[in-house]
Amino acid sequence: MEWLILIILLATAWLWHDNMQAREIAMASSRGACQRAGLQLLDDTVAMASLRPVRDARGRVALRRVYVFEFTDTGNNRRQGSVVVMRATAVGVELEPYRLQ
């Protein structure tokens, strides 16, 4: 019984650590995407929208995390973007359509 509790605690600690690492990757990716596009990242944060197991390109099971963030193109509105993180790598960044100036 003690081993089961220990395994659950270790799995929980690993998941927390892995989530924090993925969040930092999502933050860096969202900052970079906004900076390259000349946009302002609002609230300087990302929020996890989805977490689920998927198969990667090699067929291995991996956790796919989707983080959302908000940005502005004019300073008067809020647009939404998202970052997909798998295996400690940002695999995609999407920005809601915005007006080019």
Backbone bond lengths (Angstrom), bond angles and torsions (degrees), N, CA, C in turn:
res aa  C-N    CA-C-N  psi(-1)  N-CA   C-N-CA  omega(-1)  CA-C   N-CA-C  phi
1 M - - - 1.450 - - 1.527 110.99 -
2 E 1.330 117.12 -41.02 1.459 120.02 -179.89 1.530 111.02 -64.20
3 W 1.345 116.18 -34.80 1.452 119.98 179.38 1.522 111.20 -65.42
4 L 1.307 116.78 -38.93 1.455 120.88 179.20 1.525 110.56 -63.46
5 I 1.321 117.09 -43.63 1.466 121.08 178.05 1.522 110.28 -63.44
6 L 1.327 116.84 -41.69 1.462 120.93 179.03 1.525 111.06 -63.30
7 I 1.318 117.30 -42.89 1.463 121.35 178.93 1.523 110.54 -63.56
8 I 1.310 117.88 -42.87 1.465 121.30 178.08 1.521 111.00 -62.95
9 L 1.327 117.41 -42.56 1.463 120.64 178.35 1.524 111.60 -64.01
10 L 1.331 117.20 -43.16 1.458 120.67 178.35 1.529 111.93 -64.56
11 A 1.316 117.32 -41.23 1.467 120.96 178.02 1.526 110.79 -63.87
12 T 1.324 116.49 -40.45 1.466 120.65 178.04 1.524 110.98 -64.36
13 A 1.329 117.33 -43.30 1.469 121.42 178.71 1.527 110.64 -63.99
14 W 1.337 117.10 -41.61 1.458 119.79 178.48 1.523 110.66 -62.85
15 L 1.340 117.47 -45.46 1.465 121.15 -179.31 1.521 110.84 -62.30
16 W 1.325 117.82 -41.92 1.469 120.92 178.33 1.527 110.08 -61.38
17 H 1.326 117.20 -47.23 1.462 121.19 -179.40 1.529 110.55 -62.55
18 D 1.319 117.00 -44.13 1.461 121.74 -179.98 1.529 110.88 -63.46
19 N 1.333 116.89 -39.47 1.469 120.60 177.55 1.526 111.69 -65.15
20 M 1.322 117.29 -39.92 1.469 120.44 179.02 1.527 110.52 -65.61
21 Q 1.317 117.55 -40.21 1.459 121.01 177.81 1.534 110.65 -64.86
22 A 1.322 117.32 -43.20 1.462 121.49 179.29 1.532 110.51 -64.89
23 R 1.327 117.12 -36.61 1.469 120.59 178.25 1.522 110.91 -63.80
24 E 1.322 117.28 -41.30 1.466 120.74 178.21 1.533 111.00 -63.85
25 I 1.316 116.79 -39.21 1.471 121.12 177.06 1.521 109.89 -64.12
26 A 1.336 117.13 -42.76 1.466 121.25 178.55 1.526 111.03 -64.00
27 M 1.336 117.48 -39.88 1.472 120.83 178.48 1.524 110.15 -62.40
28 A 1.315 117.29 -47.80 1.467 121.01 -179.30 1.527 110.81 -62.45
29 S 1.314 117.62 -39.96 1.462 121.30 -179.98 1.522 111.65 -67.75
30 S 1.332 117.14 -42.22 1.470 119.79 179.58 1.526 110.95 -67.45
31 R 1.334 117.06 -40.56 1.477 120.01 176.02 1.527 110.70 -60.11
32 G 1.324 115.85 -46.84 1.466 120.43 -179.04 1.520 112.51 -62.65
33 A 1.328 116.86 -42.95 1.465 120.44 179.73 1.524 110.91 -63.42
34 C 1.323 116.32 -43.08 1.470 119.84 178.89 1.519 111.17 -66.07
35 Q 1.306 116.91 -41.63 1.458 120.85 -179.40 1.532 110.79 -64.40
36 R 1.334 117.24 -44.47 1.472 120.53 179.76 1.522 111.97 -63.38
37 A 1.341 117.13 -33.69 1.465 121.17 -178.20 1.527 112.45 -89.72
38 G 1.322 117.86 -2.31 1.461 120.67 -179.13 1.514 112.83 73.11
39 L 1.327 117.23 32.93 1.458 122.82 -178.62 1.523 109.68 -109.59
40 Q 1.325 115.60 165.23 1.454 120.69 178.39 1.525 109.28 -107.49
41 L 1.322 116.84 123.08 1.464 122.60 175.87 1.521 107.76 -75.91
42 L 1.313 117.27 123.71 1.462 121.26 -178.20 1.518 111.13 -90.85
43 D 1.291 117.04 146.52 1.466 125.41 175.70 1.527 113.60 64.33
44 D 1.319 118.64 -4.35 1.463 123.84 178.24 1.529 112.09 46.68
45 T 1.331 115.68 47.07 1.463 119.62 -179.69 1.530 110.74 -153.51
46 V 1.320 115.14 161.85 1.456 122.88 172.42 1.523 107.91 -125.69
47 A 1.320 115.75 155.85 1.469 120.62 178.68 1.522 108.51 -129.11
48 M 1.335 115.84 136.13 1.458 119.58 179.54 1.528 109.44 -71.54
49 A 1.318 115.33 126.91 1.460 120.78 179.57 1.522 111.39 -105.14
50 S 1.338 116.57 -25.58 1.457 119.77 -175.60 1.524 110.10 -155.52
51 L 1.313 115.83 143.73 1.469 123.45 175.12 1.518 106.85 -144.10
52 R 1.346 115.83 117.84 1.454 118.42 178.89 1.515 110.74 -154.93
53 P 1.315 116.45 152.77 1.472 119.46 177.10 1.526 110.32 -78.97
54 V 1.327 115.92 138.10 1.470 122.78 176.45 1.528 107.76 -140.45
55 R 1.312 116.33 172.89 1.462 121.65 174.59 1.527 108.09 -97.80
56 D 1.334 115.90 135.33 1.459 119.89 178.11 1.526 109.59 -84.77
57 A 1.330 117.14 -172.82 1.466 121.93 -176.88 1.528 112.40 -62.31
58 R 1.321 117.22 -26.82 1.465 121.05 179.08 1.521 112.97 -90.67
59 G 1.322 117.39 1.50 1.451 120.95 179.08 1.516 114.82 87.55
60 R 1.332 117.37 4.48 1.467 120.95 179.60 1.531 109.61 -86.91
61 V 1.296 115.23 150.22 1.464 120.50 178.42 1.530 108.91 -76.28
62 A 1.343 115.23 132.79 1.462 121.19 179.22 1.527 108.10 -141.01
63 L 1.316 115.97 158.28 1.455 120.14 175.01 1.523 109.30 -86.74
64 R 1.320 116.03 127.97 1.471 122.33 177.30 1.518 107.29 -105.35
65 R 1.322 115.27 117.53 1.462 120.66 -179.24 1.523 108.76 -112.54
66 V 1.315 116.53 134.30 1.460 121.54 174.93 1.520 107.17 -114.58
67 Y 1.316 115.58 124.08 1.458 122.58 177.11 1.523 108.59 -112.17
68 V 1.322 116.85 142.14 1.458 121.52 176.82 1.521 109.31 -113.68
69 F 1.326 115.13 152.83 1.456 121.53 178.01 1.528 108.22 -148.38
70 E 1.301 116.22 167.14 1.458 121.03 179.25 1.517 109.60 -119.00
71 F 1.327 114.48 144.64 1.450 120.88 177.98 1.523 108.61 -140.45
72 T 1.325 116.32 168.63 1.450 120.75 177.18 1.519 109.04 -132.75
73 D 1.327 114.83 146.10 1.457 119.92 176.86 1.524 111.02 -102.53
74 T 1.334 117.71 -26.52 1.463 120.93 -177.51 1.527 112.62 -116.66
75 G 1.299 117.44 -15.20 1.458 120.93 -175.33 1.514 112.42 93.89
76 N 1.330 117.24 -10.39 1.466 121.80 -178.06 1.525 113.41 -110.80
77 N 1.299 117.58 -0.38 1.462 119.45 -177.56 1.526 110.10 -140.35
78 R 1.314 115.37 166.54 1.463 121.55 177.50 1.518 108.34 -120.06
79 R 1.299 114.88 129.71 1.459 122.23 174.73 1.521 107.52 -119.05
80 Q 1.323 115.65 159.55 1.460 118.92 -177.54 1.528 110.64 -113.64
81 G 1.320 114.83 144.55 1.451 121.88 174.69 1.512 108.80 -131.09
82 S 1.327 116.38 169.76 1.455 120.11 178.21 1.521 110.17 -144.00
83 V 1.328 115.19 153.21 1.460 123.53 177.87 1.521 107.43 -129.00
84 V 1.324 116.93 132.01 1.459 121.81 175.51 1.524 107.71 -104.38
85 V 1.341 116.39 127.25 1.460 122.33 -179.13 1.524 108.83 -120.99
86 M 1.344 115.09 128.67 1.461 121.72 174.68 1.517 108.47 -137.00
87 R 1.331 117.11 133.37 1.469 122.53 176.29 1.528 112.40 50.28
88 A 1.313 117.10 49.94 1.473 123.22 176.39 1.526 112.78 61.15
89 T 1.339 116.35 29.25 1.458 121.40 177.91 1.522 109.01 -139.51
90 A 1.320 115.97 135.72 1.463 120.34 173.33 1.523 107.14 -78.93
91 V 1.322 116.72 117.29 1.466 120.41 -176.69 1.517 112.43 -100.06
92 G 1.324 118.16 -7.18 1.453 120.15 177.84 1.512 112.50 -172.70
93 V 1.330 114.93 142.46 1.464 121.97 174.98 1.513 106.92 -129.14
94 E 1.330 116.81 130.10 1.458 121.62 177.89 1.518 108.86 -123.83
95 L 1.333 115.13 139.15 1.455 121.60 176.45 1.519 109.02 -118.92
96 E 1.319 116.28 136.21 1.456 121.04 175.52 1.535 108.08 -61.27
97 P 1.324 118.36 144.85 1.464 119.44 -179.56 1.539 111.71 -55.68
98 Y 1.317 114.96 140.44 1.461 120.99 179.59 1.525 107.94 -141.47
99 R 1.309 114.69 161.57 1.460 121.01 -176.91 1.526 110.12 -78.03
100 L 1.318 116.03 129.37 1.464 120.98 175.16 1.513 108.51 -84.78
101 Q 1.319 116.05 137.31 1.467 119.13 -178.21 1.488 111.41 -102.68
